[in-house]
Amino acid sequence: VFQGADTIGEMRGAPEHLAGTIAMPFMIGPGTISAAVVTGIEMSIGAAALVIGFTMFLTCSILILMKFSHDHLRYKHAKYIDRYFDIVGRLSALLIGTIAVDMIINGVTGLIHKV
């Protein structure tokens, strides 16, 4: 049974994580797409397909391994695991966001040199 205003806080989580939850997709999306486009331009079709296949295999393997680890450890260390995933997600977003900013700077620098 819902108990008023506190229910919204319980369903959405702590407000200190709300800014990161909103900002991450905006940072990750352009960086990932830009990195994929630049990598795809520099490689042949076969090499790009091989990289995509290997990346998908590696990502799925890591995801399955993390799922089994999470299921095994979540009852003993739930608080630490949730915090760890939050930290890893933020670090991944920082890395991809850094790649995006670097690509933007390189693009603007290249545009300035052409003019």
DSSP file (Angstrom, degrees, kcal/mol; ACC not computed):
  #  RESIDUE AA STRUCTURE BP1 BP2  ACC     N-H-->O    O-->H-N    N-H-->O    O-->H-N    TCO  KAPPA ALPHA  PHI   PSI    X-CA   Y-CA   Z-CA
    1    1 A V              0   0    0      0, 0.0     2,-0.2     0, 0.0     0, 0.0   0.000 360.0 360.0 360.0 137.0    0.0    0.0    0.0
    2    2 A F        -     0   0    0      1,-0.1     3,-0.1     4,-0.0     4,-0.0  -0.487 360.0-158.4 -78.4 146.6    1.3    3.4   -0.9
    3    3 A Q    >   -     0   0    0      1,-0.3     3,-0.6    -2,-0.2     2,-0.3  -0.120  39.3-102.7-120.5  34.4    2.0    5.9    1.9
    4    4 A G  T >> S-     0   0    0      1,-0.2     3,-1.3     2,-0.1     4,-0.6  -0.591  84.9  -2.6  91.2-143.9    2.0    9.3    0.3
    5    5 A A  H >> S+     0   0    0      1,-0.3     4,-1.0    -2,-0.3     3,-0.5   0.779 124.5  63.3 -64.5 -29.8    4.9   11.5   -0.6
    6    6 A D  H <> S+     0   0    0     -3,-0.6     4,-2.0     1,-0.2    -1,-0.3   0.772  91.8  67.2 -66.7 -24.2    7.5    9.2    0.8
    7    7 A T  H <> S+     0   0    0     -3,-1.3     4,-2.4     1,-0.2    -1,-0.2   0.895  95.8  53.7 -64.0 -40.3    6.5    6.6   -1.8
    8    8 A I  H <X S+     0   0    0     -4,-0.6     4,-2.4    -3,-0.5     5,-0.2   0.916 109.2  49.1 -61.5 -43.1    7.8    8.7   -4.7
    9    9 A G  H  X S+     0   0    0     -4,-1.0     4,-1.6     1,-0.2    -1,-0.2   0.882 111.8  48.7 -63.2 -38.8   11.2    8.9   -3.0
   10   10 A E  H  < S+     0   0    0     -4,-2.0    -2,-0.2     2,-0.2    -1,-0.2   0.880 113.8  46.1 -68.9 -37.6   11.3    5.2   -2.4
   11   11 A M  H  < S+     0   0    0     -4,-2.4    -2,-0.2     1,-0.2    -1,-0.2   0.881 119.5  38.5 -73.9 -38.1   10.3    4.4   -6.0
   12   12 A R  H  < S-     0   0    0     -4,-2.4    -2,-0.2     1,-0.2    -1,-0.2   0.695 105.9-132.1 -87.0 -20.4   12.8    6.8   -7.6
   13   13 A G     <  -     0   0    0     -4,-1.6    -1,-0.2    -5,-0.2    -2,-0.1  -0.419  51.0 -19.1  94.9-175.9   15.7    6.3   -5.3
   14   14 A A    >   -     0   0    0      1,-0.1     3,-1.5    -2,-0.1     4,-0.3  -0.417  56.8-133.2 -69.1 138.2   17.8    8.8   -3.5
   15   15 A P  G >> S+     0   0    0      0, 0.0     3,-1.2     0, 0.0     4,-0.5   0.729  99.5  71.7 -66.3 -20.8   17.8   12.3   -5.0
   16   16 A E  G 34 S+     0   0    0      1,-0.3     4,-0.3     2,-0.1     3,-0.1   0.717  99.4  48.2 -69.0 -16.8   21.6   12.7   -4.9
   17   17 A H  G <> S+     0   0    0     -3,-1.5     4,-1.9     1,-0.1    -1,-0.3   0.471  88.4  87.7 -96.5  -3.4   21.8   10.1   -7.8
   18   18 A L  H <> S+     0   0    0     -3,-1.2     4,-1.9    -4,-0.3     5,-0.2   0.890  84.3  52.1 -66.2 -40.9   19.2   11.8   -9.9
   19   19 A A  H  X S+     0   0    0     -4,-0.5     4,-2.5     1,-0.2    -1,-0.2   0.913 111.3  47.3 -63.4 -42.5   21.6   14.2  -11.7
   20   20 A G  H  > S+     0   0    0     -4,-0.3     4,-2.1     1,-0.2    -1,-0.2   0.871 109.3  54.5 -65.7 -36.8   23.9   11.4  -12.7
   21   21 A T  H  < S+     0   0    0     -4,-1.9    -1,-0.2     1,-0.2    -2,-0.2   0.874 114.1  40.8 -64.8 -37.4   21.0    9.3  -13.9
   22   22 A I  H  X S+     0   0    0     -4,-1.9     4,-0.6    -5,-0.1    -2,-0.2   0.884 117.3  47.3 -77.3 -39.5   19.8   12.1  -16.2
   23   23 A A  H  X S+     0   0    0     -4,-2.5     4,-1.6    -5,-0.2     3,-0.3   0.808  95.5  72.7 -76.3 -30.6   23.3   13.1  -17.5
   24   24 A M  H  X S+     0   0    0     -4,-2.1     4,-2.9     1,-0.2     3,-0.4   0.905  95.6  47.7 -58.0 -49.6   24.7    9.7  -18.3
   25   25 A P  H  > S+     0   0    0      0, 0.0     4,-2.1     0, 0.0    -1,-0.2   0.877 111.2  52.3 -61.7 -34.3   22.7    9.0  -21.5
   26   26 A F  H  < S+     0   0    0     -4,-0.6    -2,-0.2    -3,-0.3    -3,-0.1   0.822 115.9  40.7 -69.6 -30.1   23.5   12.4  -22.9
   27   27 A M  H  X S+     0   0    0     -4,-1.6     4,-1.0    -3,-0.4    -1,-0.2   0.883 118.2  44.8 -81.7 -41.5   27.2   11.9  -22.3
   28   28 A I  H  X S+     0   0    0     -4,-2.9     4,-2.6    -5,-0.2     5,-0.3   0.893 103.7  62.1 -74.4 -41.0   27.4    8.3  -23.4
   29   29 A G  H  X S+     0   0    0     -4,-2.1     4,-2.4    -5,-0.3     5,-0.2   0.931 107.2  39.3 -55.5 -57.8   25.3    8.5  -26.6
   30   30 A P  H  > S+     0   0    0      0, 0.0     4,-2.6     0, 0.0     5,-0.2   0.880 116.7  51.7 -63.2 -37.0   27.4   10.9  -28.7
   31   31 A G  H  X S+     0   0    0     -4,-1.0     4,-2.3     2,-0.2    -2,-0.2   0.915 112.0  45.5 -65.3 -42.7   30.7    9.5  -27.5
   32   32 A T  H  X S+     0   0    0     -4,-2.6     4,-2.2     2,-0.2    -1,-0.2   0.928 115.2  46.3 -66.6 -45.4   29.7    5.9  -28.4
   33   33 A I  H  X S+     0   0    0     -4,-2.4     4,-2.4    -5,-0.3    -2,-0.2   0.924 114.1  48.1 -64.6 -44.3   28.3    6.9  -31.8
   34   34 A S  H  X S+     0   0    0     -4,-2.6     4,-2.6    -5,-0.2     5,-0.2   0.916 111.7  49.4 -63.4 -43.5   31.4    9.1  -32.7
   35   35 A A  H  X S+     0   0    0     -4,-2.3     4,-2.3    -5,-0.2    -1,-0.2   0.900 112.1  49.1 -63.0 -39.8   33.8    6.4  -31.6
   36   36 A A  H  X S+     0   0    0     -4,-2.2     4,-2.4     2,-0.2    -2,-0.2   0.904 112.4  47.5 -66.1 -41.2   32.0    3.8  -33.7
   37   37 A V  H  X S+     0   0    0     -4,-2.4     4,-2.2     2,-0.2    -2,-0.2   0.938 113.7  46.3 -66.4 -46.8   31.9    6.1  -36.8
   38   38 A V  H  X S+     0   0    0     -4,-2.6     4,-1.7     1,-0.2    -2,-0.2   0.916 114.9  47.4 -63.4 -42.7   35.6    7.0  -36.6
   39   39 A T  H  X S+     0   0    0     -4,-2.3     4,-0.7    -5,-0.2    -1,-0.2   0.910 112.3  50.4 -63.8 -41.8   36.6    3.4  -36.0
   40   40 A G  H  < S+     0   0    0     -4,-2.4     3,-0.4     1,-0.2    -2,-0.2   0.845 108.5  51.8 -66.0 -34.5   34.4    2.3  -38.9
   41   41 A I  H  < S+     0   0    0     -4,-2.2    -1,-0.2     1,-0.2    -2,-0.2   0.875 109.9  49.1 -69.4 -37.3   35.8    4.8  -41.3
   42   42 A E  H  < S+     0   0    0     -4,-1.7     2,-0.3    -5,-0.2    -1,-0.2   0.572 108.0  63.7 -81.3  -8.8   39.4    3.8  -40.5
   43   43 A M  S  < S-     0   0    0     -4,-0.7     2,-0.1    -3,-0.4     0, 0.0  -0.759  83.5-109.8-115.5 159.6   38.8    0.0  -41.0
   44   44 A S     >  -     0   0    0     -2,-0.3     4,-2.6     1,-0.1     5,-0.2  -0.339  40.5-103.1 -75.1 169.0   37.7   -2.2  -43.9
   45   45 A I  H  > S+     0   0    0      1,-0.2     4,-2.5     2,-0.2     5,-0.2   0.912 121.5  48.6 -62.5 -43.1   34.2   -3.7  -43.8
   46   46 A G  H  > S+     0   0    0      2,-0.2     4,-2.2     1,-0.2    -1,-0.2   0.918 113.1  46.4 -63.6 -44.1   35.6   -7.1  -42.8
   47   47 A A  H  > S+     0   0    0      2,-0.2     4,-2.5     1,-0.2    -2,-0.2   0.900 112.6  50.3 -66.1 -40.3   37.7   -5.7  -40.0
   48   48 A A  H  X S+     0   0    0     -4,-2.6     4,-2.6     2,-0.2    -2,-0.2   0.910 110.8  49.3 -64.0 -41.5   34.9   -3.6  -38.8
   49   49 A A  H  X S+     0   0    0     -4,-2.5     4,-2.6     2,-0.2    -2,-0.2   0.892 111.2  50.3 -64.0 -38.9   32.5   -6.6  -38.8
   50   50 A L  H  X S+     0   0    0     -4,-2.2     4,-2.7     2,-0.2     5,-0.2   0.918 111.4  47.6 -64.6 -43.5   35.1   -8.6  -36.9
   51   51 A V  H  X S+     0   0    0     -4,-2.5     4,-2.6     2,-0.2    -2,-0.2   0.914 112.8  49.0 -63.7 -42.8   35.5   -5.8  -34.3
   52   52 A I  H  X S+     0   0    0     -4,-2.6     4,-2.5     2,-0.2    -2,-0.2   0.933 113.1  47.0 -62.8 -45.9   31.8   -5.5  -33.9
   53   53 A G  H  X S+     0   0    0     -4,-2.6     4,-2.4     2,-0.2    -2,-0.2   0.921 114.3  46.5 -61.9 -45.1   31.4   -9.3  -33.5
   54   54 A F  H  X S+     0   0    0     -4,-2.7     4,-2.9     2,-0.2     5,-0.2   0.908 112.6  50.3 -64.3 -41.8   34.2   -9.5  -31.0
   55   55 A T  H  X S+     0   0    0     -4,-2.6     4,-2.7    -5,-0.2    -2,-0.2   0.905 111.2  48.3 -63.7 -41.9   32.9   -6.6  -29.0
   56   56 A M  H  X S+     0   0    0     -4,-2.5     4,-2.6     2,-0.2     5,-0.2   0.920 113.1  48.1 -64.6 -42.7   29.4   -8.0  -28.8
   57   57 A F  H  X S+     0   0    0     -4,-2.4     4,-2.4     2,-0.2    -2,-0.2   0.939 114.4  45.8 -61.6 -47.2   30.8  -11.4  -27.7
   58   58 A L  H  X S+     0   0    0     -4,-2.9     4,-2.5     2,-0.2     5,-0.2   0.909 113.7  48.9 -63.3 -43.3   33.0   -9.8  -25.0
   59   59 A T  H  X S+     0   0    0     -4,-2.7     4,-2.5    -5,-0.2    -2,-0.2   0.927 113.1  46.3 -63.2 -46.0   30.2   -7.5  -23.8
   60   60 A C  H  X S+     0   0    0     -4,-2.6     4,-2.5     2,-0.2    -2,-0.2   0.896 112.5  51.1 -64.8 -39.5   27.7  -10.4  -23.6
   61   61 A S  H  X S+     0   0    0     -4,-2.4     4,-2.5    -5,-0.2    -2,-0.2   0.931 112.4  45.4 -63.3 -45.5   30.2  -12.6  -21.8
   62   62 A I  H  X S+     0   0    0     -4,-2.5     4,-2.7     2,-0.2    -2,-0.2   0.899 112.6  52.0 -64.6 -40.0   31.0   -9.9  -19.2
   63   63 A L  H  X S+     0   0    0     -4,-2.5     4,-2.2    -5,-0.2    -2,-0.2   0.917 111.4  46.2 -62.9 -43.7   27.3   -9.2  -18.7
   64   64 A I  H  X S+     0   0    0     -4,-2.5     4,-2.4     2,-0.2     5,-0.2   0.923 113.4  49.4 -64.9 -44.1   26.6  -12.9  -18.1
   65   65 A L  H  X S+     0   0    0     -4,-2.5     4,-2.3     1,-0.2    -2,-0.2   0.913 112.3  47.6 -61.1 -43.2   29.5  -13.2  -15.7
   66   66 A M  H  X S+     0   0    0     -4,-2.7     4,-2.8     2,-0.2    -1,-0.2   0.868 109.7  53.9 -66.4 -35.7   28.4  -10.1  -13.8
   67   67 A K  H  X S+     0   0    0     -4,-2.2     4,-2.6     2,-0.2    -2,-0.2   0.934 111.0  44.9 -63.8 -46.3   24.8  -11.3  -13.6
   68   68 A F  H  X S+     0   0    0     -4,-2.4     4,-2.0     2,-0.2    -2,-0.2   0.909 115.0  48.4 -64.3 -40.9   26.0  -14.6  -12.1
   69   69 A S  H  X S+     0   0    0     -4,-2.3     4,-2.3    -5,-0.2    -2,-0.2   0.913 112.0  49.4 -63.8 -42.5   28.3  -12.8   -9.7
   70   70 A H  H  X S+     0   0    0     -4,-2.8     4,-2.0     1,-0.2    -2,-0.2   0.925 110.8  49.2 -63.5 -44.9   25.5  -10.4   -8.7
   71   71 A D  H  < S+     0   0    0     -4,-2.6     4,-0.3     1,-0.2    -1,-0.2   0.873 114.4  46.3 -62.7 -36.1   23.0  -13.2   -8.1
   72   72 A H  H  < S+     0   0    0     -4,-2.0     4,-0.2    -5,-0.2    -1,-0.2   0.869 124.0  30.3 -73.9 -37.0   25.6  -15.0   -5.9
   73   73 A L  H  X S+     0   0    0     -4,-2.3     4,-2.6    -5,-0.2     3,-0.3   0.534  91.3  93.0-101.8  -7.6   26.7  -12.0   -3.9
   74   74 A R  H  X S+     0   0    0     -4,-2.0     4,-0.5     1,-0.2    -1,-0.1   0.815  86.9  48.0 -65.7 -30.7   23.7   -9.8   -3.7
   75   75 A Y  H  4 S+     0   0    0     -4,-0.3     3,-0.2     2,-0.2    -1,-0.2   0.861 117.3  41.3 -77.2 -33.4   22.3  -11.1   -0.5
   76   76 A K  H  4 S+     0   0    0     -3,-0.3    -2,-0.2    -4,-0.2    -1,-0.1   0.893 135.4  14.1 -78.3 -40.3   25.6  -10.9    1.4
   77   77 A H  H  X S+     0   0    0     -4,-2.6     4,-2.5     1,-0.1     5,-0.2  -0.241  74.5 141.8-133.1  44.9   26.8   -7.6    0.1
   78   78 A A  H  X S+     0   0    0     -4,-0.5     4,-2.3    -3,-0.2     5,-0.2   0.884  74.7  51.9 -59.1 -42.4   23.9   -5.9   -1.6
   79   79 A K  H  > S+     0   0    0      1,-0.2     4,-1.6     2,-0.2    -1,-0.2   0.917 113.8  43.2 -62.7 -44.0   24.8   -2.4   -0.4
   80   80 A Y  H  > S+     0   0    0      2,-0.2     4,-2.5     1,-0.2    -1,-0.2   0.878 112.4  52.6 -71.0 -38.3   28.3   -2.6   -1.7
   81   81 A I  H  X S+     0   0    0     -4,-2.5     4,-2.6     2,-0.2     5,-0.2   0.928 109.3  48.6 -65.2 -45.4   27.4   -4.2   -5.0
   82   82 A D  H  X S+     0   0    0     -4,-2.3     4,-1.7    -5,-0.2    -1,-0.2   0.907 113.7  47.3 -61.6 -40.8   24.8   -1.5   -5.8
   83   83 A R  H  X S+     0   0    0     -4,-1.6     4,-2.3    -5,-0.2    -1,-0.2   0.894 110.6  52.8 -66.6 -39.6   27.4    1.2   -4.9
   84   84 A Y  H  X S+     0   0    0     -4,-2.5     4,-2.9     1,-0.2     5,-0.2   0.925 108.7  49.0 -62.1 -46.0   30.1   -0.6   -7.0
   85   85 A F  H  X S+     0   0    0     -4,-2.6     4,-2.3     1,-0.2    -1,-0.2   0.872 110.2  52.1 -63.4 -35.8   27.8   -0.7  -10.1
   86   86 A D  H  X S+     0   0    0     -4,-1.7     4,-1.9    -5,-0.2    -1,-0.2   0.923 112.1  45.5 -64.2 -43.8   27.0    3.0   -9.6
   87   87 A I  H  X S+     0   0    0     -4,-2.3     4,-2.4     2,-0.2    -2,-0.2   0.923 113.3  49.0 -66.3 -45.0   30.7    3.8   -9.5
   88   88 A V  H  X S+     0   0    0     -4,-2.9     4,-2.4     1,-0.2    -1,-0.2   0.898 110.7  51.6 -63.1 -40.3   31.6    1.6  -12.5
   89   89 A G  H  X S+     0   0    0     -4,-2.3     4,-2.2    -5,-0.2    -1,-0.2   0.901 110.8  47.6 -62.4 -40.9   28.7    3.2  -14.5
   90   90 A R  H  X S+     0   0    0     -4,-1.9     4,-2.3     2,-0.2    -2,-0.2   0.886 111.4  50.3 -68.9 -38.5   30.0    6.7  -13.7
   91   91 A L  H  X S+     0   0    0     -4,-2.4     4,-2.4     2,-0.2    -2,-0.2   0.902 110.5  50.0 -66.1 -39.7   33.5    5.8  -14.7
   92   92 A S  H  X S+     0   0    0     -4,-2.4     4,-2.5     2,-0.2     5,-0.3   0.922 111.3  48.8 -62.7 -43.6   32.4    4.3  -18.0
   93   93 A A  H  X S+     0   0    0     -4,-2.2     4,-2.6     1,-0.2    -2,-0.2   0.886 110.1  52.1 -63.9 -37.9   30.4    7.4  -18.7
   94   94 A L  H  X S+     0   0    0     -4,-2.3     4,-2.2     2,-0.2    -2,-0.2   0.921 110.7  47.8 -63.6 -43.6   33.4    9.6  -17.8
   95   95 A L  H  X S+     0   0    0     -4,-2.4     4,-2.0     2,-0.2    -2,-0.2   0.942 115.9  42.4 -62.7 -48.7   35.6    7.6  -20.2
   96   96 A I  H  X S+     0   0    0     -4,-2.5     4,-2.2     1,-0.2    -1,-0.2   0.872 113.5  53.0 -69.2 -35.9   33.2    7.7  -23.1
   97   97 A G  H  X S+     0   0    0     -4,-2.6     4,-2.4    -5,-0.3    -1,-0.2   0.877 107.3  52.5 -64.3 -36.7   32.4   11.4  -22.4
   98   98 A T  H  X S+     0   0    0     -4,-2.2     4,-2.5     2,-0.2    -2,-0.2   0.903 108.4  50.2 -64.3 -41.6   36.1   12.1  -22.5
   99   99 A I  H  X S+     0   0    0     -4,-2.0     4,-2.3     2,-0.2    -2,-0.2   0.910 110.5  50.7 -61.2 -42.1   36.3   10.4  -25.9
  100  100 A A  H  X S+     0   0    0     -4,-2.2     4,-2.2     2,-0.2    -2,-0.2   0.923 111.0  47.1 -63.3 -44.4   33.4   12.5  -27.1
  101  101 A V  H  X S+     0   0    0     -4,-2.4     4,-2.6     1,-0.2    -1,-0.2   0.905 111.4  52.0 -64.8 -40.7   35.0   15.8  -25.9
  102  102 A D  H  X S+     0   0    0     -4,-2.5     4,-2.5     1,-0.2    -1,-0.2   0.901 110.1  48.8 -61.6 -41.1   38.3   14.8  -27.6
  103  103 A M  H  X S+     0   0    0     -4,-2.3     4,-2.4     2,-0.2    -1,-0.2   0.889 110.9  50.0 -67.3 -38.3   36.5   14.1  -30.8
  104  104 A I  H  X S+     0   0    0     -4,-2.2     4,-2.6     2,-0.2     5,-0.2   0.929 111.8  48.1 -64.7 -44.4   34.7   17.5  -30.7
  105  105 A I  H  X S+     0   0    0     -4,-2.6     4,-2.7     1,-0.2    -2,-0.2   0.920 112.3  49.0 -62.8 -43.6   37.9   19.3  -30.0
  106  106 A N  H  X S+     0   0    0     -4,-2.5     4,-2.5     2,-0.2    -1,-0.2   0.896 112.2  49.4 -62.6 -39.7   39.7   17.5  -32.9
  107  107 A G  H  X S+     0   0    0     -4,-2.4     4,-2.2     2,-0.2    -2,-0.2   0.922 113.0  45.1 -65.4 -44.8   36.8   18.3  -35.2
  108  108 A V  H  X S+     0   0    0     -4,-2.6     4,-2.4     2,-0.2    -2,-0.2   0.909 113.9  50.3 -66.2 -41.4   36.7   22.0  -34.3
  109  109 A T  H  X S+     0   0    0     -4,-2.7     4,-2.2    -5,-0.2    -2,-0.2   0.920 111.5  48.3 -62.1 -44.2   40.5   22.2  -34.6
  110  110 A G  H  X S+     0   0    0     -4,-2.5     4,-1.5     1,-0.2    -1,-0.2   0.884 111.3  50.6 -62.9 -38.7   40.4   20.5  -38.0
  111  111 A L  H  X S+     0   0    0     -4,-2.2     4,-1.4     2,-0.2    -2,-0.2   0.893 109.8  49.9 -66.1 -40.3   37.7   22.9  -39.1
  112  112 A I  H  < S+     0   0    0     -4,-2.4    -2,-0.2     1,-0.2    -1,-0.2   0.896 109.3  51.7 -65.6 -40.0   39.7   26.0  -37.9
  113  113 A H  H  < S+     0   0    0     -4,-2.2    -1,-0.2     1,-0.2    -2,-0.2   0.819 107.5  53.1 -67.8 -29.8   42.8   24.7  -39.8
  114  114 A K  H  <        0   0    0     -4,-1.5    -1,-0.2     1,-0.2    -2,-0.2   0.828 360.0 360.0 -72.2 -31.5   40.8   24.3  -43.0
  115  115 A V     <        0   0    0     -4,-1.4    -1,-0.2    -5,-0.1    -2,-0.2   0.455 360.0 360.0 -83.0 360.0   39.5   27.9  -42.8
